[in-house]
C-alpha cells in the first residue's frame, strides 16, 4: 500500500530533500505507510555519490548545486520536469535495488507508451530512452535512488517540457549535454504536468506492485506532511482522469 502525495507549485529542492529524510524515518518505523511524492522542482543541480561527479558541473550560473546521498552522477531538476520520489519499505524477498530501479524505468516507459511513444532501456545505462533519427538514444527519464535500512528514497525525473538548454550547464550523468530530450519534442500536443502527475503516480504504483492506501491513511499522511513541511504545498492525488 502507498499514498500518492503531490506538491503543488515549484518546490524547493532542499525542503523536499528534508521531507524525504523525515519520511524515510517514519516509513522505516512503520508510523506511516509508503509514500510516493510527485512534484516539480525549482531549478537545481544535484550531485550524486559517483566518483568525480562534481567535475561534471560545467557552468552552474545562478542555479544552486546540492550534493546528495543518492547513487549516480550529476543531474538537473527544473520546471517542466515531473519528479517522483517513492519512499517505500522493501519487504524481505524484494530487497533488490536493481529491480527497484528497473521498476522506476518501467514506470517512465509506460507513461511514454500511454502517449504513443516507444521508450526503451539502455543495457549499459539507467533511465528511459527515446530512439532518435540520428541513430542515437536520447534520455527522457532519469533514475537515481538511495536506500536506508531498506527504505528507498529519491527516484525518477521525467522530462515533459523542460528547457533543455539548462542541461548545457552539466554533463548529465556523465554524458554530453545534448543526450537529453523531452516529451514535448515528440508529441503534437503535450499534456500538462498536472494532467500527467496522476498518470505517472499510477504507473509507479503498478511498477512497484503497490496498491493505493486507504483514505484514512492518506489523510494521516497529508496532515503529517503539512505539519512538518510548512513551506511546501501537499495534496492527495486521486485516480487519473
SVG drawing of the C-alpha trace seen along z (x, -y; Angstrom):
<svg xmlns="http://www.w3.org/2000/svg" viewBox="-11 -34 48 48">
<polyline fill="none" stroke="black" stroke-width="0.4" points="0.0,0.0 1.2,-3.5 -0.1,-7.1 0.2,-9.3 1.1,-12.8 1.5,-15.7 3.3,-19.0 1.8,-22.0 3.9,-24.7 7.6,-24.7 9.1,-23.0 12.4,-24.0 14.8,-21.1 16.3,-21.3 12.9,-21.4 11.8,-18.3 15.1,-16.6 14.5,-17.2 10.9,-15.9 12.2,-12.8 14.6,-12.1 11.8,-12.6 9.5,-10.2 12.3,-7.6 12.4,-7.5 8.6,-7.4 8.1,-4.7 11.0,-2.7 9.5,-2.9 6.1,-2.0 4.4,-5.1 3.4,-6.0 2.6,-3.9 4.7,-4.0 4.5,-7.4 5.1,-8.4 5.8,-12.1 5.2,-13.7 6.3,-17.3 8.1,-19.8 11.3,-21.4 12.8,-24.9 16.0,-24.8 18.6,-22.8 21.7,-20.8 22.2,-17.7 25.4,-15.7 25.3,-12.1 27.8,-9.8 29.5,-8.7 33.3,-9.3 34.2,-12.7 30.5,-13.6 31.1,-17.2 33.5,-17.5 30.5,-17.1 29.1,-20.5 30.3,-22.7 28.7,-26.1 26.3,-26.4 25.5,-30.0 22.8,-31.1 21.5,-27.5 22.2,-26.0 24.3,-22.9 23.5,-20.4 25.4,-17.2 23.1,-14.4 23.3,-10.8 21.8,-9.0 23.6,-6.8 24.5,-8.2 26.2,-11.2 25.1,-14.8 21.7,-15.8 19.4,-18.8 15.9,-19.4 13.8,-22.4 10.3,-23.5 8.8,-21.2 10.2,-18.0 7.9,-15.7 9.6,-14.0 8.5,-11.0 10.1,-10.1 8.9,-6.7 9.6,-6.4 8.9,-2.7 9.9,0.0 11.2,3.1 9.9,6.3 12.0,9.3 12.2,11.2 12.0,7.9 15.2,6.3 16.7,5.9 17.7,2.3 18.5,3.1 14.9,4.5 13.6,1.3 15.4,-0.9 14.1,1.3 10.6,0.8 11.1,-3.0 12.3,-2.7 9.2,-0.7 7.0,-3.5 8.7,-6.0 8.4,-3.7 4.7,-3.0 3.9,-6.7 5.6,-7.2 3.6,-4.3 0.4,-5.9 1.3,-8.9 2.1,-6.8 5.9,-7.0 8.2,-4.0 10.7,-4.4 13.4,-1.7 16.0,-0.7 19.7,-1.0 21.6,2.1 24.6,0.0 22.9,-3.0 19.9,-3.5 16.8,-5.6 14.3,-5.7 15.4,-6.5 13.9,-7.5 15.5,-6.5 16.4,-9.5 16.7,-9.7 20.4,-10.1 20.6,-6.5 21.4,-7.6 19.2,-7.1 18.3,-10.2 17.4,-10.2 13.9,-11.3 13.7,-9.8 16.5,-9.7 16.7,-7.4 18.7,-7.8 17.9,-6.2 19.1,-5.8 18.2,-3.3 18.3,-3.5 17.5,-0.4 15.7,1.0 13.5,-2.1 14.0,-3.7 14.1,-7.4 15.0,-9.7 13.6,-8.2 12.9,-9.3 12.6,-12.5 10.7,-12.6 11.3,-15.4 8.0,-16.9 8.7,-20.4 11.8,-21.3 14.1,-23.9 16.8,-21.6 19.3,-24.5 19.7,-24.2 21.4,-20.8 24.3,-22.7 25.4,-23.6 26.3,-20.0 27.4,-16.7 24.1,-14.9 25.1,-11.5 28.5,-12.0 27.1,-12.2 27.4,-15.1 24.9,-17.8 22.8,-17.0 21.9,-13.5 18.7,-14.7 15.3,-15.0 11.8,-15.8 8.3,-14.5 7.2,-17.8 9.7,-17.4 8.0,-14.2 4.3,-15.0 1.9,-17.1 0.1,-18.0 1.8,-17.7 -0.3,-17.1 0.3,-19.4 2.3,-18.3 -0.8,-18.5 -2.5,-16.1 0.5,-13.7 1.0,-13.6 -1.7,-11.1 -0.8,-9.1 2.8,-8.8 1.8,-8.1 -0.5,-5.2 2.3,-3.7 4.8,-3.9 2.4,-2.1 1.8,0.6 5.5,1.0 6.3,1.4 3.4,3.8 1.6,1.5 -2.0,0.5 -3.4,-2.8 -3.6,-3.3 -7.0,-3.6 -8.5,-7.1 -7.8,-7.3 -4.0,-6.6 -4.0,-9.2 -5.4,-11.9 -3.0,-11.0 0.0,-11.3 -1.4,-14.6 -1.7,-16.0 1.7,-14.7 3.5,-16.3 1.5,-19.6 2.7,-19.9 6.4,-19.1 6.9,-20.9 5.1,-24.3 6.9,-25.7 5.6,-23.0 2.0,-22.6 1.0,-19.0 -2.2,-17.4 -3.5,-14.0 -3.6,-12.6 -6.7,-10.7 -7.4,-8.4 -6.1,-9.5 -8.7,-11.4"/>
</svg>
